[in-house]
Amino acid sequence: MPSKKAPLIETIDLCKSYFNEELETPVLFDINLTIQEGEFLSIMGPSGSGKSTLMHILGFLDNPTSGKFLFRGDRTKSLNDDELARIRATRVSFVFQAFNLLPRTSVLDNVMLPLLYHPTIPASERVERAMHAIATVGLTERATYFTNQLSGGQQQRVAIARALVTEPDIIFADEPTGNLDSTSGIQVMDALQQLHDDMGRTIVLVTHEEATARHAERIIHLKDGRIASDSKKFKRVRSNGKGKLK
């Protein structure tokens, strides 16, 4: 019989504390979480609940203090710096609230940027891959624009294209609508929904907003550093692709 495929991400009794001059500040407690390939889930909770810390650990930007963190069934604790750097360059991508784009640089060059550090994608494929990612978020006609010539919603869609261009295993979106008006926010969430629904991308959305979280198909609530609930029983928000909810 074929062996059962390991989850994309699994944490077992994961805990995180920060230390300052021998003072311990616990942030996460006994996090048991499984994320399957192709899921779209939200991690939500109030400020200080630990959601950003959890995302940083799951995205290989931080390390747990104790417990287990497995990626495709492999323990991550044993990975060396080179292996971690390779995972960050090829397997995970991020979309941040502040966009983090180069302002006086074209959309195309911004989206190509992660490919400059990719160990296996040749230079000859960079433009084609970047233009495909730009087309995926509906910005082909803006490819030569400087990013500071775009609206906030368009800039965030550029950030999504940049996250998509390396074809990562998982995309983390950290408060992606936090700097946007409601119409632009819906357009950005529609782009993320399409990446999941049409392309099967695994997406982890971090937000404190219930309405934003409900664009996903699963919601994990954090409270005081613990998982308070993990549910798929809610009415999922849908948009019509034109900045309006259905």
Residue pairs with C-beta under 8 A, 6 or more apart in sequence:
5 37
6 70
6 72
6 73
7 34
7 35
7 36
7 37
7 70
7 72
7 73
8 35
8 36
8 37
8 39
8 71
8 72
8 169
8 170
8 202
9 33
9 34
9 35
9 58
9 69
9 70
9 71
9 170
10 33
10 34
10 35
10 68
10 69
10 70
10 73
11 31
11 32
11 33
11 34
11 57
11 58
11 64
11 67
11 68
11 69
11 70
12 32
12 67
12 68
12 70
13 30
13 31
13 32
13 66
13 67
13 68
14 28
14 30
14 31
14 32
14 33
14 57
14 64
14 66
14 67
14 68
14 69
15 26
15 28
15 29
15 30
15 31
15 64
15 65
15 66
15 67
16 26
16 27
16 28
16 50
16 53
16 54
16 57
16 62
16 64
16 65
17 24
17 25
17 26
17 27
17 65
18 24
18 25
18 27
19 25
26 225
27 50
27 53
27 225
28 50
28 53
28 54
28 57
28 64
28 225
28 226
29 224
29 225
29 226
30 67
30 226
31 54
31 67
31 226
31 227
32 227
33 220
33 227
33 230
35 41
35 58
35 170
35 202
35 204
37 169
37 202
38 196
38 200
38 201
38 202
39 202
39 203
39 217
39 218
40 192
40 193
40 196
40 201
40 202
40 203
40 205
40 215
40 216
40 217
40 218
41 203
41 204
41 205
41 216
41 217
41 218
41 219
41 220
42 204
42 205
42 206
42 207
42 212
42 213
42 214
42 215
42 216
42 218
42 219
42 220
43 51
43 54
43 55
43 204
43 205
43 206
43 207
43 220
43 222
44 51
44 206
44 207
44 208
44 209
44 210
44 213
44 219
44 220
44 221
44 222
45 51
45 208
45 221
45 222
45 223
45 228
46 208
46 223
47 208
49 222
49 223
49 224
49 225
50 222
50 224
50 225
51 206
51 208
51 222
52 174
52 206
53 62
54 222
55 172
55 174
55 204
55 206
56 62
57 63
57 64
57 69
58 69
58 172
58 204
59 88
59 92
59 94
59 170
59 172
60 76
60 84
60 87
60 88
60 92
61 88
63 77
68 75
68 77
69 75
69 76
69 77
70 76
71 87
71 91
72 169
79 87
86 119
89 114
89 117
89 118
89 119
89 166
90 118
90 119
90 120
90 166
90 168
91 168
91 169
91 170
92 168
92 169
92 170
92 171
92 172
93 114
93 162
93 163
93 164
93 166
93 168
93 170
93 171
93 172
94 163
94 171
94 172
94 173
94 174
95 156
95 159
95 160
95 163
95 171
95 172
95 173
95 174
95 176
96 159
96 174
96 175
96 176
97 174
97 175
97 176
97 178
97 179
98 179
99 147
99 152
99 155
99 156
99 158
99 159
99 179
100 159
101 110
101 147
101 155
101 158
101 159
101 162
102 109
102 110
102 113
102 147
103 146
103 147
103 148
104 146
104 148
105 146
105 147
106 143
106 144
106 145
106 146
106 147
107 134
107 139
107 142
107 143
107 144
107 145
107 146
107 147
107 150
107 158
107 161
108 127
108 130
108 131
108 134
108 143
108 144
110 147
110 158
110 162
111 130
111 133
111 134
111 158
111 161
111 162
111 165
112 126
112 127
112 129
112 130
112 165
113 162
114 162
114 165
114 166
115 121
115 125
115 126
115 129
115 130
115 165
115 166
116 126
118 166
121 129
121 166
129 165
130 161
130 165
131 140
131 143
133 161
133 162
133 164
133 165
134 140
134 142
134 143
134 158
134 161
136 161
136 164
136 194
136 195
136 199
137 157
137 158
137 160
137 161
137 164
137 191
138 157
138 191
139 154
139 157
139 158
139 161
142 150
142 154
147 155
147 158
150 158
151 184
152 179
152 180
152 181
152 184
153 180
153 181
153 183
153 184
153 185
153 187
153 188
153 243
156 176
156 177
156 179
156 180
156 184
156 188
157 187
157 188
157 191
159 176
160 171
160 173
160 176
160 188
160 191
160 192
160 195
163 171
164 171
164 195
164 201
169 202
170 202
170 203
170 204
171 192
171 195
171 201
171 202
171 203
171 204
172 203
172 204
172 206
173 192
173 203
173 204
173 205
173 206
174 206
175 206
175 207
175 208
176 188
176 189
176 192
176 205
176 207
177 184
177 185
177 188
177 189
177 207
177 209
177 212
178 207
180 188
183 243
183 244
184 243
185 212
186 239
186 243
186 244
186 245
187 239
187 242
187 243
189 212
189 215
189 237
189 239
190 239
190 240
190 241
190 243
192 203
192 205
192 215
193 215
193 238
193 239
194 241
195 201
195 203
196 202
196 203
196 217
203 216
205 212
205 213
205 215
205 216
207 213
211 237
213 219
214 234
214 235
214 236
214 237
215 236
215 237
215 239
216 236
217 232
217 236
218 230
218 231
218 232
219 229
219 230
219 231
219 232
219 234
220 227
220 229
220 230
221 227
221 228
221 229
221 230
221 231
222 228
237 245
238 245
238 246
239 245
239 246
240 246
